[in-house]
Amino acid sequence: MEQESGITAEAIELYLVNHPEFFVGRDRLIKRLTVPHASGSAISLLERQNGLLRTQAERLQHRLSDLIDNARVNDRMFQHLQKTVLDAVSCRSTAQLGQVLQTNLSDYFNVDAMRFYFEGEPEADQGVMADAATLAELVVLSEKLERARVYCGSLPEQELQALFGDEVRVSSVAVARSTAHGKQVTLCLGSVDPDYYRNSMDTLFLNYLADIAARLQVSMAGADDRDDQQ
């Protein structure tokens, strides 16, 4: 039939798309039009249209609910991050800063273990402070961080053991580096969940936290120098 008339279904569809008013005043034609239904019976064009609109409305409602849920999560994370930063700026030493970060990250961000190293800082025996020798052993980690400021994912068992010890069975890590006034800070977070830190996750929060720690370290080092001079 299409070949005989020279009219194709695609041409009819294109015409109706460009002329949505075509059915205005053609009520008799509309009444005769039916659309096959999945149940096998035929439904009217209006019923089909209502069904499509209902499905679209439900899909949009689900998307809106997801956006609202994400907004609530982001708001809660912002409040936790705000408290962490406010607690951090009150610290007077890198050791105290390490304890504050460890406590807040554990309480609010599901971090099972944390280590960090401040370049130029004397080696400390605090649990959260990593020494230069420890980080120097992490050859694989260093290579990964040369390509990006943040690395999220897994590390060989030897590197995990060197960094976190036997305190927690860490299976995935998130590591960030930041530099302020020539001094480098390395922040390492660990999780017992092997899929918790992935290379596809958003690293904005971790970058921000590393930047804050680097600037605070410079500020605290400057305060120590002024105290020594006095």
N, C-alpha and C positions, 0 to 999 in steps of 0.2 A: 504494500500500500504506500509506504514511504517512497519506494523507488518509482512507482507509477506517478505519483504527484510531484516528485522531485523535492519534497519537504522531509527533512530529517527530524528526529526527536530533539537533537541538539539545537536545530534552528528554531523549533517551537519553544524550547526552554529559554533560549536567548531572547526571543521576541517577548515572552511573558516577563522576563526579568526587566527588560527595558520599557515594558508597558504594564506596570502593576495595576493600572486602572482598567484593564481589558474586561474584567468580569463585572464591572459596574453596569447595571441595567440589564444584565444577562442572567436574571434569576432562574429562568427555565433551564439554562445550561448548567448552572451551579447545582441545581437539584438532581440533574442526571449524572453528575460526576461522582464517582466513588473511588476509594483507594483500598487496595487489598490490605488486610490486617494479618498480623502474625497468627492469630487464632484461626484464620481461614475464611472468616466472614469479611464482608466489605463494610467500610465506614464512610461517612460523608467527608467531604473536603474540610468542612469546618471542624469536625471531630478530630481529624488528623492534625489540623493546625493547632487546635487546643492542646492536643497531646504533645506536640513539639514544643509549644510555649511552656507547658508545665514542666517538661524535662529540662528545658533551658533554665527555667526559674529555680529548679531544684539544684542544678549544677552551680548556678551563681550563688545560691544560698550556702552551699558547701564551701565554695571559695571564700565567701565572706566570713564564715565561721573559722576557717583556717587562718585568715588574715588577723582576725580578732585574737585567736589563740596565740599566734606569733607575736602580736603586739604586747600581749600580757607577759609572755616569756621575756621579750626584749626589755620591757619596763622593769621586770623583776631583776634581770641581769644588770641593768643600769644602776639600780639602787644598790645592789651588792658591790658593783664596781666602784661606785661613789664612796661607799663606806671603806672599801679597801684602800682607795687612794687617800682618803682623809686620815685613816689610821697610819698609812705609810709616811705621810709628810710630817707626822709627829715624832718619828723615830730619830734618835740621836746617834745611832751607829749602824753599820752594815749588819752586824749580828742581830740587833733588834729588828731591823727591817726584814731580815730573813724569817724571823719567828712570826712577825705580823703577817707576812705574805703566806707563810705555810698555814697558819691558823685560818685565815680568811679563805684561801683557795680550797682548803679541805672542807670548811663549813658550807661554803656557798657554791663552789664550782666542781664538786666531786673529784678533786685532785687527791690521789692516793699517796703520792710522794712528790717531793720537790727538792731540787738542788739548784744553787746558783753560784756564779763565780764573778767576782769583780776584779778586773785586770789591775794589777798593782797593789791589791789588798794583801796584807800578810796572811799567810795560811792560818785558818781558824779551826778550832775543834768543835764548833757548833754543828749539830746534826744536819742543818740545811745548807751549810757552807761547803762547797766543793773546792778543792785546792787545784792549783795550776797543773800539777802532775796528773791528777785524775782526768782532767779534760784533755790533756795532751795525748793520753792513751786512746782517746776516741777518734781514731783516724777516719773511720767511716762517717761519723757525725760531722767532723770538720769539713770533709769533702762535700757533704750535702749542704752545709751552711754556706759554703763558698758560692753556691749557685743561687741561694735565696736566704733572706733574713730569717725565715721560719721553716722548720722541718717538722712535719707531723707524720707519724707512721710507726713502723717497727724498727728495731735495731738488733743486731746479733746479740746472742746471750752474753758474750764476753763484754761487750760495751755496756749493756744494761747492768751487769754485775759490777763493773768498774765504777759506774756512775751512782747507782742507788744502793749497792751492797745487798745484804740479806734482809734488810728491814722490811721490804714489801716485794712481793713477786710481781714486778712491773712487766707488762706485756706490750704496751704501746706508749709512745712518748710524743710530747710537743715541746720543741726547743726553739727559743727565739734569741737573737742577738741584737743589741743596740749599742751605739757609740755616742758618747757625749764628751766634748772637749778632749777627744783623743783617747778616752778610756772606754774599754769595751766591757759590756755586761752580758753574761750568758745565763738565761733562765730556762731551766729544764723541769717539765712537769711529767709525771708518770701516772699511768692507770693500770689496774690489774686486768681491765677489759682489753683484749687485743684489738678490738674494733672501735674503741672509744676515740682515739686520735687517728684520723685518716688524712691522706694527702688531699682529699677533696673538701675538707672542712674550712670554714671561714676563720682566718687568722687575724682579723682586725683587733680583737680583744687582746690577744697575746702580744701583738706588736705594740699596742698602746701600753700594756703593762711593762714590757721590757724598756720602752722609752722612759716611762716614769721612774723605773728603778735606776736607769743610767743617770738621769738628771739628779735624782736624790743622792746618788753615790758621790757625784761631783760636788754637790752642795755640802754634804757631810764632810768630805775630804777638805774642802775649803774652810769649814768651821774648825776642824781639827788643827789646820795650819795656823789659823788666827789665834787659837788657844795656846799653841806652842810658843808663838811669838810673844804673847802677853806673859 
